[in-house]
């Protein structure tokens, strides 16, 4: 199946860019198709990496030898985080040769922590994600829960093997090879446990006790997942407070439903029940994150929860959009006490229940707000068309 990715990555002449994305989201394939005439340095090749680590100036000398015709296209450096010293050479070439680069990687952590040259605004930033709804004709929701949305995994007939290999590769290549942790066994225990904390408010002390390390280390481990683009924090919504809310405790979500379910040893076989409901909430979260990232929307994505336990899954646009997810097809108002309370306090422009209902409907009106029940496909079509952007 040939799938056209949504990111367009239109660059003016001589404009450089970073392209960040988790491992195996399809960055390299996208760049090969989008920039077929570009010269490419692939730092996954050990010989290429070794020679440029030993002599970063070789990049400068090789680019200086290129013709004007060859320099019409951006030079691609894949897995750039493996060789931070190359960024000084890239900087010089941008300034003095007017060369353009696309610097691709799965983590900026090593670059930031090592005070690497991040080009001081000379390179635009783009983010790449697993498959999203508009990219897949007739997306199969149950397949999403079983396989996840990493391209090779979603298309594979062997999802368990693919998911197991991905987690192993992540530990070996991203964590061990890059030297991001000293205690790899402890991090491996934490990574498995991260599936059980997926979509939950975090208690670092409790997790530390289960893993056998201190809370500070657990916070650092979560930051590694975020820096390597494997997960996201979702912070609580606190604007215009009208009722008592919980203290600011983030939720954590892994970047892919299939990876989370693999770590949980969870096999979802039908689109009903608590496990399917958790997977559905997680999937909608990944669509929201990708939509905001691909459209460069910098307003926060939050959740809302009161001290009494009333909750809304997702809050967008500083309270203008409130979203509750339900795996069922027949949603009753009694299940939406959190959404109703949020509408009473904040009067969002859109209050949405995303579910498996066969048709959309208006359930009730609270103040000036209608609660709209939407089939999940219709919600995603609305989302990606920009309906909830304001």
C-alpha positions in Angstrom: 0.0 0.0 0.0 1.4 3.4 -1.0 0.4 6.1 1.4 1.1 9.8 0.9 2.2 11.5 4.1 0.5 14.7 5.2 3.6 16.8 5.9 4.3 18.9 2.9 7.6 20.5 4.1 7.7 23.3 1.6 11.0 25.2 1.9 12.1 28.4 0.3 15.4 28.3 -1.7 18.4 27.9 0.6 16.2 27.4 3.7 17.5 24.7 6.1 15.3 22.6 8.5 15.3 20.1 11.3 12.9 17.1 10.9 12.3 15.4 14.2 10.2 12.2 14.7 10.3 9.0 16.7 12.1 6.0 15.2 10.4 4.3 12.3 7.7 6.9 11.7 8.8 7.1 8.1 11.1 10.2 8.1 13.8 8.7 5.8 11.3 7.3 3.3 9.5 10.7 3.3 12.7 12.6 2.6 13.8 10.2 -0.2 10.4 10.7 -1.9 10.2 14.5 -1.3 13.8 15.3 -2.1 15.0 12.6 -4.5 17.8 14.7 -6.0 19.3 15.6 -2.6 22.7 14.3 -1.5 22.3 12.3 1.7 24.5 11.4 4.6 23.0 8.4 6.5 24.6 8.2 10.0 23.0 4.8 10.6 25.7 3.5 8.4 28.5 2.8 10.8 31.3 3.6 8.3 29.8 6.9 7.4 29.3 7.8 11.1 32.8 6.7 12.0 34.6 8.8 9.4 32.5 12.0 10.2 32.9 11.5 14.0 36.6 11.2 13.5 36.9 14.2 11.1 33.8 16.5 11.1 35.6 18.8 8.7 35.2 16.3 5.9 31.5 17.4 5.6 32.7 21.0 4.9 35.3 19.9 2.4 32.8 17.6 0.5 30.1 20.2 0.4 32.6 22.9 -0.8 33.3 20.5 -3.8 29.6 20.5 -4.9 28.5 22.3 -8.0 25.9 25.1 -7.9 23.5 22.7 -9.6 23.9 20.1 -6.8 23.5 22.8 -4.2 20.0 23.7 -5.5 18.7 20.9 -3.3 19.0 20.6 0.4 21.7 18.2 1.8 20.1 15.6 4.1 21.9 14.4 7.2 19.9 11.5 8.7 20.3 10.7 12.4 22.1 13.9 13.0 22.0 13.5 16.8 24.7 10.8 16.5 27.3 13.4 15.4 26.7 16.7 17.2 30.0 18.2 16.0 28.7 18.2 12.4 26.3 21.1 13.4 29.2 23.5 13.6 30.2 22.6 10.1 26.6 22.9 8.9 26.4 26.3 10.5 29.5 27.5 8.7 28.3 26.1 5.4 24.9 27.8 5.8 26.6 31.2 6.5 29.5 31.0 4.0 28.4 28.7 1.2 24.6 29.4 1.4 24.1 25.7 1.5 20.8 24.3 2.7 20.4 21.2 5.0 17.6 19.0 6.3 18.8 17.6 9.6 16.8 14.5 10.5 16.7 12.7 13.8 14.7 10.9 16.5 16.0 13.0 19.4 17.4 16.4 20.2 18.3 15.3 23.7 22.0 14.6 23.1 22.3 17.8 21.2 20.7 19.9 23.8 22.4 18.3 26.8 25.8 18.5 25.0 25.3 22.2 24.2 25.5 21.4 20.5 25.0 24.1 17.9 21.3 24.1 17.1 21.9 26.8 14.4 20.3 29.7 16.3 17.0 30.0 14.3 18.7 29.3 10.9 16.7 26.1 10.5 13.0 25.7 10.6 11.6 22.9 12.7 9.2 20.2 11.5 7.8 17.1 13.3 6.9 13.7 11.9 4.3 11.3 13.4 3.0 7.8 12.9 0.2 7.5 10.4 -2.8 9.8 11.0 -6.4 9.6 10.0 -6.3 11.5 6.7 -3.4 9.4 5.4 -5.2 6.0 5.7 -8.2 5.2 3.5 -10.9 3.3 5.5 -8.8 3.3 8.7 -9.5 0.2 10.8 -9.9 1.2 14.5 -9.4 -2.3 15.8 -6.3 -2.7 13.7 -5.0 0.6 15.2 -5.4 -0.9 18.7 -3.7 -4.1 17.8 -0.9 -2.9 15.5 -0.4 0.8 16.3 0.2 3.4 13.7 3.9 3.2 13.0 3.8 2.5 9.2 5.5 -0.9 9.1 3.5 -2.1 12.1 0.1 -0.9 10.9 0.7 -2.6 7.5 2.3 -5.8 8.9 0.5 -9.2 9.4 2.8 -9.8 12.4 2.1 -7.0 14.8 3.4 -8.7 17.9 6.8 -9.4 16.4 7.0 -5.9 15.1 6.1 -4.3 18.4 8.4 -6.4 20.4 11.3 -5.7 18.0 10.5 -1.9 18.2 10.8 -1.8 21.9 14.0 -3.9 21.8 15.5 -1.6 19.1 14.6 1.5 21.1 16.4 0.2 24.1 19.4 -1.0 22.2 19.8 1.8 19.7 18.3 4.9 21.2 19.0 4.4 24.9 22.1 2.1 25.2 24.0 3.2 22.1 23.5 6.9 22.9 24.4 6.5 26.5 21.2 8.2 27.8 21.0 6.1 31.0 23.5 4.4 33.2 21.1 1.7 34.6 19.7 0.1 31.4 18.0 -2.7 33.4 16.2 -0.2 35.6 15.1 1.8 32.5 13.8 -1.3 30.9 11.7 -2.0 34.0 10.5 1.5 33.9 9.6 1.4 30.2 7.4 -1.6 30.7 5.7 0.1 33.7 5.2 3.2 31.5 2.5 1.3 29.7 0.5 0.9 32.9 0.8 4.7 33.6 -0.3 5.6 30.1 -3.2 8.1 30.3 -2.9 8.3 34.1 -2.0 11.2 36.4 1.6 10.5 37.5 2.8 9.8 41.0 6.6 9.7 40.6 7.1 8.4 44.1 4.9 5.3 43.6 6.5 4.6 40.3 10.0 4.9 41.8 9.1 2.4 44.5 7.9 -0.1 41.8 11.0 0.3 39.7 13.5 0.4 42.5 15.0 3.8 41.9 14.4 7.3 43.4 11.7 9.7 42.2 14.2 12.1 40.7 15.4 9.3 38.4 11.8 8.5 37.4 11.3 12.1 36.4 14.4 11.9 34.3 13.3 8.6 32.7 10.0 10.2 31.6 11.9 13.2 30.2 14.0 10.7 28.2 10.8 9.3 26.7 9.6 12.8 25.8 13.0 14.0 24.5 13.2 10.8 22.3 9.6 11.6 21.1 8.2 8.4 22.6 5.7 10.1 24.8 3.9 13.3 25.8 2.9 15.1 28.9 -0.7 16.4 29.1 -1.0 19.1 31.7 -4.1 19.9 33.6 -6.2 22.9 32.5 -6.2 25.7 35.1 -7.4 28.9 33.3 -10.3 30.9 34.7 -10.8 28.7 37.7 -14.3 28.6 39.1 -14.3 25.5 41.2 -11.7 23.6 43.2 -9.3 21.8 40.9 -6.6 19.2 41.5 -3.0 20.3 41.9 -1.0 20.4 38.7 -0.1 16.8 38.0 0.5 15.8 34.4 -0.8 12.8 32.6 1.6 10.8 30.4 0.8 9.2 27.0 3.0 7.1 24.9 3.2 8.2 21.3 1.5 5.1 19.8 -1.4 3.0 20.9 0.1 -0.2 19.7 3.3 0.4 21.7 1.3 1.1 24.8 -0.9 -2.0 24.4 2.2 -4.1 23.8 3.8 -2.9 27.0 0.5 -3.5 28.9 0.3 -7.0 27.4 -3.2 -5.9 26.4 -5.0 -7.6 23.5 -8.1 -5.6 22.3 -10.3 -7.9 20.2 -13.6 -6.1 20.3 -14.5 -2.4 20.2 -16.2 -2.4 23.6 -15.2 -2.5 27.3 -12.7 -0.6 29.4 -9.5 -1.7 27.6 -11.0 -0.7 24.2 -12.2 2.6 25.8 -8.7 3.4 27.1 -7.2 2.6 23.7 -9.8 4.8 22.0 -9.0 7.7 24.3 -5.3 7.2 23.6 -5.8 7.1 19.8 -7.8 10.3 19.8 -5.0 11.9 21.9 -2.4 10.9 19.2 -4.6 12.5 16.5 -4.9 15.7 18.5 -1.1 15.8 19.1 -0.3 15.2 15.4 -2.9 17.7 14.2 -1.5 20.4 16.3 2.1 19.5 15.4 1.6 19.3 11.7 -0.3 22.5 11.7 2.1 24.3 14.0 -0.5 25.1 16.6 1.2 26.1 19.8 -1.7 26.4 22.2 -1.6 23.7 24.9 -3.5 20.4 24.9 -4.8 19.8 28.4 -7.1 17.7 30.4 -9.4 18.9 33.2 -10.2 17.4 36.6 -11.8 18.8 39.7 -11.0 17.8 43.3 -14.3 15.9 43.4 -13.1 13.7 40.5 -15.1 15.3 37.6 -13.0 15.0 34.5 -12.8 15.9 30.8 -10.4 14.0 28.6 -9.1 16.8 26.5 -9.3 20.6 26.5 -8.1 22.6 23.4 -7.7 26.2 22.5 -7.5 27.5 26.1 -10.9 26.1 27.0 -12.8 26.7 23.8 -13.0 23.0 22.9 -13.8 20.3 25.4 -13.7 16.6 24.3 -14.8 13.5 26.0 -14.2 10.1 24.5 -16.5 7.1 24.8 -16.1 3.7 23.1 -19.8 3.0 23.3 -22.3 3.9 20.6 -25.1 5.0 23.0 -23.9 7.7 25.3 -26.2 8.9 28.1 -26.0 12.4 29.8 -25.4 10.6 33.2 -22.0 9.6 31.8 -21.0 13.2 31.1 -21.0 14.8 34.5 -17.4 16.1 34.0 -18.2 17.6 30.6 -21.4 19.2 31.9 -19.5 20.7 34.9 -16.9 22.1 32.5 -19.5 23.6 30.3 -21.2 25.2 33.3 -18.0 26.8 34.4 -16.3 27.7 31.1 -18.9 27.7 28.4 -16.7 26.3 25.6 -17.5 27.0 22.0 -17.5 23.2 21.3 -18.4 20.5 23.8 -17.9 17.2 22.1 -18.5 13.5 22.9 -16.5 11.3 20.4 -17.9 7.8 20.2 -19.2 5.1 18.0 -22.6 6.6 17.6 -24.0 6.0 14.1 -25.1 9.6 13.6 -24.3 13.0 15.2 -26.8 14.5 17.6 -27.2 17.4 20.1 -27.7 15.9 23.5 -28.5 18.9 25.7 -27.7 22.6 26.2 -25.9 23.9 29.3 -25.8 27.7 29.4 -24.8 28.7 25.9 -23.1 25.3 25.1 -24.6 22.4 23.2 -23.1 19.0 23.9 -22.6 17.4 20.5 -22.3 13.7 20.2 -20.2 12.7 17.1 -19.2 9.5 15.4 -15.4 9.3 15.7 -14.8 9.4 11.9 -16.9 12.6 11.6 -15.0 14.2 14.5 -11.6 13.4 12.9 -12.8 14.8 9.5 -13.9 17.9 11.3 -10.6 18.1 13.3 -8.4 17.8 10.2 -10.4 20.3 8.2 -9.7 22.8 11.0 -13.2 23.2 12.4 -12.0 23.3 16.0 -9.1 25.5 15.5 -10.7 28.7 16.8 
